[in-house]
């Protein structure tokens, strides 16, 4: 009988709260992810306290100081002034732009802080190794925000695999549908659009997925091959009658699925990423100004983007386990799908449910995942795991500690090298 009641992964109820002071944290980066992680302190104030904020955007900084009652002397506009202070909190949550992660992580470790670090770890493999080595030297924890590892769906799939009732893994087929609007917002118009500045999309977006695959397989990747290109979002594919901005008399704007007028003004989607406090704070005047002057008003065919819009990766792991990964912008829905083929069964997951078959028994069963929060509940579970890991100073209590997370990052780096060099890479 398959037992889905226990897993090696940390859950909200696995560790019971003890009578002790809450873990104190500094939020470094008060944008979307910083807000999401900090919200745990509102729900569980006996476990987590937001003590300080480091954020250059005044509106976001005021959001934190007001909501978390942070005094003025613990509100910092820049990291230099923050690190000039003596150690203020037990840990730092680093949720800043990707290019800031390395220097901030090194500074935090040198100042004695445990770290929860937004993915990706850094921008190259040597920087990842530097952070891991310094954490080991300082006897400090670095958790990486691969929150999918903590989702209810992933945990149950992992339990199914580890039960061995379905045999051994032969192959994994994993698909990430980035979605038209997310691609247009983040990777064509937004801050991750230029590979030379932000990094390749296999790292900035899909390191989640390679980490997930590696976590399911549980073995080292031996070789990798990848293909992909910027196929569509470039000037030569601009429709006739299009203009440089959607609001500037574009003749095809009303029927364009990427219309900035539709996404931001009519549907009011993705507004939280305008570096302001909340959707309701952004009025029509602000949106129209952005459409006329800002990054997000530009036509997707007339931007300066260099990030690719589709990619496939093939991987060979130890014991001849193989995996295939596809990332594509050309989808409407954003739910990842994973099919795992085993010697005595198969598992299919779409983040909302799991269907698994046992070949010997001739049975098929379905598990519904009743979780409506983002990342399948993983955002809060990773915070809980981090708190317990810090209390015990034990990285074994944190499944996405930096030592484990580097392997998925290494796979992403090698996949990009394979794509550029157009050859298979031995790891």
C-alpha positions, 0 to 999 in steps of 0.5 A: 500500500502506497503511503503518502503520509510522510516525506523527506520534504519539510511541510508546514506541520512537520516541525512544531513551533516551540516557545522561543523568540521569532526569527528576525529578518531583514528584507533586502529588496522590497519588490514582489518576491520580498513582499511575498516572503515577508507576508509569512510574518503577518500570518505567523508573528510568533515565528518570524519578525521583519526587523529591517528593510533595505530598498531604494524605491521609496514607495516600497520602503514605506510599504514595509515600514508601515505594514511591519512597524519598522522604525526609521533607523532600521529602514535603509535606502541602500545596502552600503548604509545597512552593512555599515551597521552592526548585525541587526537581525538573525537572517537576511532575505535577499530578493533583489535583481539577479545581478545583485545576489552575489555581492549582497550574499558575500557581504551578508555572510561576512557580517554573520547573517543566515541567508534566504536567497532568491533564485538564481543564486548568482550569474555564473558558477564560480560565484555560486561556489564562492557563496557556498564555500563562504557559508561553509567557512562561516557555519551559516545557512544559505537557502535558495528560493527554489520554491517548487521543491516545497509545493504540495504537488512536488512533495507528493510526486517525490513521495510516489517516486521514493515509495518504489511501488512504481519502480525506478525512473527511466525518463522525465518529460517536463514542460514549462509554458512561460505564457504570452503575457509573462513573456511579453512583460518580463522577457521582452519589455521588462528587466530580464529582456537582455541576456547580456545584462540579466542572463539567459532565460534558462537561468533567470526563469527555468533554473526552477525547472532544472532544479525540479528535474534534478530533485526528482531524479536524485542523481548527478547529470552526466551530459546535456544538449540544448537548442533554442533561439529568439524566433519571433519577437524581433523587428522583421516579424512586426505586423504591418501597421504596428508602431513602436508603442502600442498607444501610438496609433498602432493599427493592429493593437486591438487584435494583438495578444501582446498589446500593452494597452490591453494587458496593463490598462484594460485588464490591469495585469502585471501592475505590481511589477511596475515597482509600486506598492500594490495594484490599487495604488496605480491609477490610469494616469500612471499607466498611461504615462508608462505606456507613453514613456516607459519600458512596458509601453513598447511594441514587443516587435520593436524592443531591445530584447535578446533573450530567446523565446523557446528552448529544449534540453536533453539530459542524461543522468547516472544509471541511464536516467534521461530527462527532456525539458521544453520551455516556450513562450507560445502558450496561454496557460502557465501550469507546468506539466511533468510526466515521469515514466518508471519501470512499473508505472507512470506519473503525470502532474499539472501542478493542480493534480497528479495521476499515477498508474501501476502497471502490475496492479492495472490501477490508475489513481488521481490526487487533487492538489487543493492549493490556491496560493502561488507556487503551490503553497511553496512560498510559505513552506520554504519560509517555515523550513528556513526558520527551523533550519536556522533554529537548529543551524542545520542545512539538512532541514532545508532541502534547497540549501545551496549545496543541493541547489548548485547542481540544478544551476550547473545544469542550466549553465551547461545547457546554455553552453550547449545551446550556444556552441551547438554541441553536447556538453559532458558535465 
